[in-house]
Amino acid sequence: MIIANVAELKNKLSKFLTFVDQGEEVEICKHNIPVARLIPVKPKKRKNRTQLGCGLGSVQIHTDLTQPLMPDSVWEMLKK
């Protein structure tokens, strides 16, 4: 949260409105006592930066995924 006094807000209103437009909140103080808060009308949506298919071709499978990785005798030994 950004804190501004009344005089600073009066002189640099457009700067603080830019912050609010970016989703920030601005607390306005008078004699170091909070009196108001500027908040965005609606919160800015965050962009989903995940790209589908970005790992395509980066993994190679060298075995049959439908077959067990270990023989049954090893599984029986692990159960004990």
Distance bins in CASP14 RR format, pairs under 12 A and 6 or more apart:
PFRMAT RR
TARGET T0000
AUTHOR 0000-0000-0000
RMODE 2
METHOD distances of the structure
MODEL  1
1 16 0 0 0 0 0 1 0 0 0 0 0
1 19 0 0 0 0 1 0 0 0 0 0 0
1 20 0 0 0 0 0 1 0 0 0 0 0
1 23 0 0 0 0 0 1 0 0 0 0 0
1 24 1 0 0 1 0 0 0 0 0 0 0
1 25 1 0 1 0 0 0 0 0 0 0 0
1 26 1 0 0 1 0 0 0 0 0 0 0
1 27 1 0 1 0 0 0 0 0 0 0 0
1 28 0 0 0 0 0 1 0 0 0 0 0
1 29 0 0 0 0 0 1 0 0 0 0 0
1 34 0 0 0 0 0 1 0 0 0 0 0
1 37 0 0 0 0 1 0 0 0 0 0 0
1 38 0 0 0 0 0 1 0 0 0 0 0
1 39 0 0 0 0 1 0 0 0 0 0 0
2 8 0 0 0 0 0 1 0 0 0 0 0
2 9 0 0 0 0 0 1 0 0 0 0 0
2 12 0 0 0 0 0 1 0 0 0 0 0
2 15 0 0 0 0 1 0 0 0 0 0 0
2 16 1 0 0 1 0 0 0 0 0 0 0
2 17 0 0 0 0 0 1 0 0 0 0 0
2 18 0 0 0 0 0 1 0 0 0 0 0
2 19 1 0 1 0 0 0 0 0 0 0 0
2 20 0 0 0 0 1 0 0 0 0 0 0
2 22 0 0 0 0 0 1 0 0 0 0 0
2 23 0 0 0 0 0 1 0 0 0 0 0
2 24 1 0 1 0 0 0 0 0 0 0 0
2 25 1 0 0 1 0 0 0 0 0 0 0
2 26 1 0 1 0 0 0 0 0 0 0 0
2 27 1 0 0 1 0 0 0 0 0 0 0
2 28 0 0 0 0 1 0 0 0 0 0 0
2 29 0 0 0 0 0 1 0 0 0 0 0
2 37 0 0 0 0 0 1 0 0 0 0 0
2 38 0 0 0 0 1 0 0 0 0 0 0
2 39 0 0 0 0 0 1 0 0 0 0 0
3 9 0 0 0 0 0 1 0 0 0 0 0
3 16 0 0 0 0 0 1 0 0 0 0 0
3 19 0 0 0 0 0 1 0 0 0 0 0
3 24 0 0 0 0 0 1 0 0 0 0 0
3 25 0 0 0 0 1 0 0 0 0 0 0
3 26 1 0 0 1 0 0 0 0 0 0 0
3 27 1 0 1 0 0 0 0 0 0 0 0
3 28 0 0 0 0 1 0 0 0 0 0 0
3 29 1 0 0 1 0 0 0 0 0 0 0
3 30 0 0 0 0 0 1 0 0 0 0 0
3 32 0 0 0 0 1 0 0 0 0 0 0
3 33 0 0 0 0 0 1 0 0 0 0 0
3 34 1 0 0 1 0 0 0 0 0 0 0
3 35 0 0 0 0 0 1 0 0 0 0 0
3 36 0 0 0 0 0 1 0 0 0 0 0
3 37 0 0 0 0 1 0 0 0 0 0 0
3 38 0 0 0 0 0 1 0 0 0 0 0
4 10 0 0 0 0 1 0 0 0 0 0 0
4 11 0 0 0 0 1 0 0 0 0 0 0
4 12 1 0 0 1 0 0 0 0 0 0 0
4 13 0 0 0 0 1 0 0 0 0 0 0
4 15 0 0 0 0 1 0 0 0 0 0 0
4 16 1 0 0 1 0 0 0 0 0 0 0
4 17 0 0 0 0 0 1 0 0 0 0 0
4 19 0 0 0 0 1 0 0 0 0 0 0
4 20 0 0 0 0 0 1 0 0 0 0 0
4 24 0 0 0 0 0 1 0 0 0 0 0
4 25 0 0 0 0 0 1 0 0 0 0 0
4 26 1 0 1 0 0 0 0 0 0 0 0
4 27 1 0 0 1 0 0 0 0 0 0 0
4 28 1 0 1 0 0 0 0 0 0 0 0
4 29 1 0 0 1 0 0 0 0 0 0 0
4 30 0 0 0 0 0 1 0 0 0 0 0
4 32 0 0 0 0 0 1 0 0 0 0 0
4 34 0 0 0 0 0 1 0 0 0 0 0
4 35 0 0 0 0 0 1 0 0 0 0 0
4 36 0 0 0 0 0 1 0 0 0 0 0
4 37 0 0 0 0 0 1 0 0 0 0 0
4 38 0 0 0 0 1 0 0 0 0 0 0
5 11 0 0 0 0 0 1 0 0 0 0 0
5 12 0 0 0 0 0 1 0 0 0 0 0
5 16 0 0 0 0 0 1 0 0 0 0 0
5 26 0 0 0 0 0 1 0 0 0 0 0
5 27 0 0 0 0 0 1 0 0 0 0 0
5 28 1 0 0 1 0 0 0 0 0 0 0
5 29 1 0 1 0 0 0 0 0 0 0 0
5 30 1 0 0 1 0 0 0 0 0 0 0
5 31 0 0 0 0 1 0 0 0 0 0 0
5 32 1 0 0 1 0 0 0 0 0 0 0
5 33 0 0 0 0 0 1 0 0 0 0 0
5 34 0 0 0 0 0 1 0 0 0 0 0
5 35 0 0 0 0 1 0 0 0 0 0 0
5 36 0 0 0 0 0 1 0 0 0 0 0
6 12 0 0 0 0 0 1 0 0 0 0 0
6 13 0 0 0 0 0 1 0 0 0 0 0
6 16 0 0 0 0 0 1 0 0 0 0 0
6 26 0 0 0 0 0 1 0 0 0 0 0
6 27 0 0 0 0 0 1 0 0 0 0 0
6 28 1 0 0 1 0 0 0 0 0 0 0
6 29 1 0 0 1 0 0 0 0 0 0 0
6 30 1 0 1 0 0 0 0 0 0 0 0
6 31 0 0 0 0 1 0 0 0 0 0 0
6 32 0 0 0 0 0 1 0 0 0 0 0
6 33 0 0 0 0 0 1 0 0 0 0 0
6 34 0 0 0 0 0 1 0 0 0 0 0
6 35 1 0 0 1 0 0 0 0 0 0 0
6 36 0 0 0 0 1 0 0 0 0 0 0
7 13 0 0 0 0 0 1 0 0 0 0 0
7 28 0 0 0 0 0 1 0 0 0 0 0
7 29 0 0 0 0 0 1 0 0 0 0 0
7 30 0 0 0 0 1 0 0 0 0 0 0
7 31 0 0 0 0 0 1 0 0 0 0 0
8 15 0 0 0 0 1 0 0 0 0 0 0
8 16 0 0 0 0 1 0 0 0 0 0 0
8 26 0 0 0 0 0 1 0 0 0 0 0
8 27 0 0 0 0 0 1 0 0 0 0 0
8 28 0 0 0 0 1 0 0 0 0 0 0
8 29 0 0 0 0 1 0 0 0 0 0 0
8 30 0 0 0 0 0 1 0 0 0 0 0
9 15 0 0 0 0 1 0 0 0 0 0 0
9 16 1 0 1 0 0 0 0 0 0 0 0
9 17 0 0 0 0 1 0 0 0 0 0 0
9 19 0 0 0 0 0 1 0 0 0 0 0
9 20 0 0 0 0 0 1 0 0 0 0 0
9 26 1 0 0 1 0 0 0 0 0 0 0
9 27 0 0 0 0 0 1 0 0 0 0 0
9 28 1 0 1 0 0 0 0 0 0 0 0
9 29 0 0 0 0 1 0 0 0 0 0 0
9 30 0 0 0 0 0 1 0 0 0 0 0
9 35 0 0 0 0 0 1 0 0 0 0 0
9 36 0 0 0 0 1 0 0 0 0 0 0
9 37 0 0 0 0 0 1 0 0 0 0 0
9 38 0 0 0 0 1 0 0 0 0 0 0
10 16 0 0 0 0 0 1 0 0 0 0 0
10 28 0 0 0 0 0 1 0 0 0 0 0
10 30 0 0 0 0 0 1 0 0 0 0 0
12 18 0 0 0 0 1 0 0 0 0 0 0
12 19 0 0 0 0 0 1 0 0 0 0 0
12 26 0 0 0 0 0 1 0 0 0 0 0
13 19 0 0 0 0 0 1 0 0 0 0 0
13 20 0 0 0 0 0 1 0 0 0 0 0
13 26 0 0 0 0 0 1 0 0 0 0 0
13 28 0 0 0 0 0 1 0 0 0 0 0
13 38 0 0 0 0 1 0 0 0 0 0 0
14 20 0 0 0 0 0 1 0 0 0 0 0
14 21 0 0 0 0 0 1 0 0 0 0 0
15 21 0 0 0 0 0 1 0 0 0 0 0
15 22 0 0 0 0 0 1 0 0 0 0 0
15 24 0 0 0 0 0 1 0 0 0 0 0
15 26 0 0 0 0 1 0 0 0 0 0 0
15 38 0 0 0 0 0 1 0 0 0 0 0
16 22 0 0 0 0 0 1 0 0 0 0 0
16 23 0 0 0 0 0 1 0 0 0 0 0
16 24 0 0 0 0 1 0 0 0 0 0 0
16 25 0 0 0 0 0 1 0 0 0 0 0
16 26 1 0 1 0 0 0 0 0 0 0 0
16 27 0 0 0 0 0 1 0 0 0 0 0
16 28 0 0 0 0 1 0 0 0 0 0 0
16 36 0 0 0 0 0 1 0 0 0 0 0
16 37 0 0 0 0 0 1 0 0 0 0 0
16 38 1 0 0 1 0 0 0 0 0 0 0
16 39 0 0 0 0 0 1 0 0 0 0 0
16 40 0 0 0 0 0 1 0 0 0 0 0
17 23 0 0 0 0 0 1 0 0 0 0 0
17 24 0 0 0 0 0 1 0 0 0 0 0
17 26 0 0 0 0 1 0 0 0 0 0 0
17 38 1 0 0 1 0 0 0 0 0 0 0
17 39 0 0 0 0 0 1 0 0 0 0 0
17 40 0 0 0 0 0 1 0 0 0 0 0
17 41 0 0 0 0 0 1 0 0 0 0 0
18 24 0 0 0 0 1 0 0 0 0 0 0
18 26 0 0 0 0 0 1 0 0 0 0 0
18 38 0 0 0 0 0 1 0 0 0 0 0
18 40 0 0 0 0 0 1 0 0 0 0 0
19 25 0 0 0 0 1 0 0 0 0 0 0
19 26 1 0 0 1 0 0 0 0 0 0 0
19 27 0 0 0 0 0 1 0 0 0 0 0
19 38 0 0 0 0 1 0 0 0 0 0 0
19 39 0 0 0 0 0 1 0 0 0 0 0
19 40 0 0 0 0 1 0 0 0 0 0 0
19 44 0 0 0 0 0 1 0 0 0 0 0
20 26 1 0 1 0 0 0 0 0 0 0 0
20 27 0 0 0 0 0 1 0 0 0 0 0
20 28 0 0 0 0 0 1 0 0 0 0 0
20 37 0 0 0 0 1 0 0 0 0 0 0
20 38 1 0 1 0 0 0 0 0 0 0 0
20 39 1 0 0 1 0 0 0 0 0 0 0
20 40 1 0 1 0 0 0 0 0 0 0 0
20 41 0 0 0 0 1 0 0 0 0 0 0
20 42 0 0 0 0 0 1 0 0 0 0 0
20 43 0 0 0 0 0 1 0 0 0 0 0
20 44 0 0 0 0 0 1 0 0 0 0 0
21 38 0 0 0 0 0 1 0 0 0 0 0
21 39 0 0 0 0 0 1 0 0 0 0 0
21 40 1 0 0 1 0 0 0 0 0 0 0
21 41 0 0 0 0 1 0 0 0 0 0 0
21 42 0 0 0 0 0 1 0 0 0 0 0
21 43 0 0 0 0 0 1 0 0 0 0 0
21 44 1 0 0 1 0 0 0 0 0 0 0
22 38 0 0 0 0 0 1 0 0 0 0 0
22 40 0 0 0 0 1 0 0 0 0 0 0
22 43 0 0 0 0 0 1 0 0 0 0 0
22 44 1 0 0 1 0 0 0 0 0 0 0
22 46 0 0 0 0 0 1 0 0 0 0 0
23 38 0 0 0 0 0 1 0 0 0 0 0
23 39 0 0 0 0 1 0 0 0 0 0 0
23 40 1 0 1 0 0 0 0 0 0 0 0
23 41 0 0 0 0 0 1 0 0 0 0 0
23 42 0 0 0 0 1 0 0 0 0 0 0
23 43 1 0 0 1 0 0 0 0 0 0 0
23 44 1 0 1 0 0 0 0 0 0 0 0
23 45 0 0 0 0 0 1 0 0 0 0 0
23 46 0 0 0 0 0 1 0 0 0 0 0
24 37 0 0 0 0 0 1 0 0 0 0 0
24 38 0 0 0 0 1 0 0 0 0 0 0
24 39 0 0 0 0 1 0 0 0 0 0 0
24 40 1 0 0 1 0 0 0 0 0 0 0
24 43 0 0 0 0 0 1 0 0 0 0 0
24 44 0 0 0 0 1 0 0 0 0 0 0
25 34 0 0 0 0 0 1 0 0 0 0 0
25 36 0 0 0 0 0 1 0 0 0 0 0
25 37 1 0 1 0 0 0 0 0 0 0 0
25 38 1 0 0 1 0 0 0 0 0 0 0
25 39 1 0 1 0 0 0 0 0 0 0 0
25 40 1 0 0 1 0 0 0 0 0 0 0
25 43 0 0 0 0 0 1 0 0 0 0 0
25 44 0 0 0 0 0 1 0 0 0 0 0
26 34 0 0 0 0 0 1 0 0 0 0 0
26 35 0 0 0 0 0 1 0 0 0 0 0
26 36 0 0 0 0 1 0 0 0 0 0 0
26 37 1 0 0 1 0 0 0 0 0 0 0
26 38 1 0 1 0 0 0 0 0 0 0 0
26 39 0 0 0 0 1 0 0 0 0 0 0
26 40 0 0 0 0 0 1 0 0 0 0 0
27 33 0 0 0 0 0 1 0 0 0 0 0
27 34 1 0 1 0 0 0 0 0 0 0 0
27 35 0 0 0 0 1 0 0 0 0 0 0
27 36 1 0 0 1 0 0 0 0 0 0 0
27 37 1 0 1 0 0 0 0 0 0 0 0
27 38 0 0 0 0 1 0 0 0 0 0 0
27 39 0 0 0 0 1 0 0 0 0 0 0
28 34 1 0 0 1 0 0 0 0 0 0 0
28 35 1 0 1 0 0 0 0 0 0 0 0
28 36 1 0 1 0 0 0 0 0 0 0 0
28 37 1 0 0 1 0 0 0 0 0 0 0
28 38 1 0 0 1 0 0 0 0 0 0 0
28 39 0 0 0 0 0 1 0 0 0 0 0
29 35 1 0 0 1 0 0 0 0 0 0 0
29 36 0 0 0 0 1 0 0 0 0 0 0
29 37 0 0 0 0 0 1 0 0 0 0 0
30 36 0 0 0 0 1 0 0 0 0 0 0
53 59 0 0 0 0 0 1 0 0 0 0 0
61 67 0 0 0 0 0 1 0 0 0 0 0
62 69 0 0 0 0 0 1 0 0 0 0 0
63 69 1 0 0 1 0 0 0 0 0 0 0
63 70 0 0 0 0 0 1 0 0 0 0 0
68 74 0 0 0 0 1 0 0 0 0 0 0
68 75 1 0 0 1 0 0 0 0 0 0 0
69 75 0 0 0 0 1 0 0 0 0 0 0
69 78 0 0 0 0 0 1 0 0 0 0 0
70 76 0 0 0 0 0 1 0 0 0 0 0
70 77 0 0 0 0 1 0 0 0 0 0 0
70 78 0 0 0 0 1 0 0 0 0 0 0
70 79 0 0 0 0 0 1 0 0 0 0 0
71 77 0 0 0 0 1 0 0 0 0 0 0
71 78 0 0 0 0 0 1 0 0 0 0 0
72 78 0 0 0 0 0 1 0 0 0 0 0
72 79 0 0 0 0 0 1 0 0 0 0 0
73 79 0 0 0 0 0 1 0 0 0 0 0
73 80 0 0 0 0 0 1 0 0 0 0 0
74 80 0 0 0 0 0 1 0 0 0 0 0
END
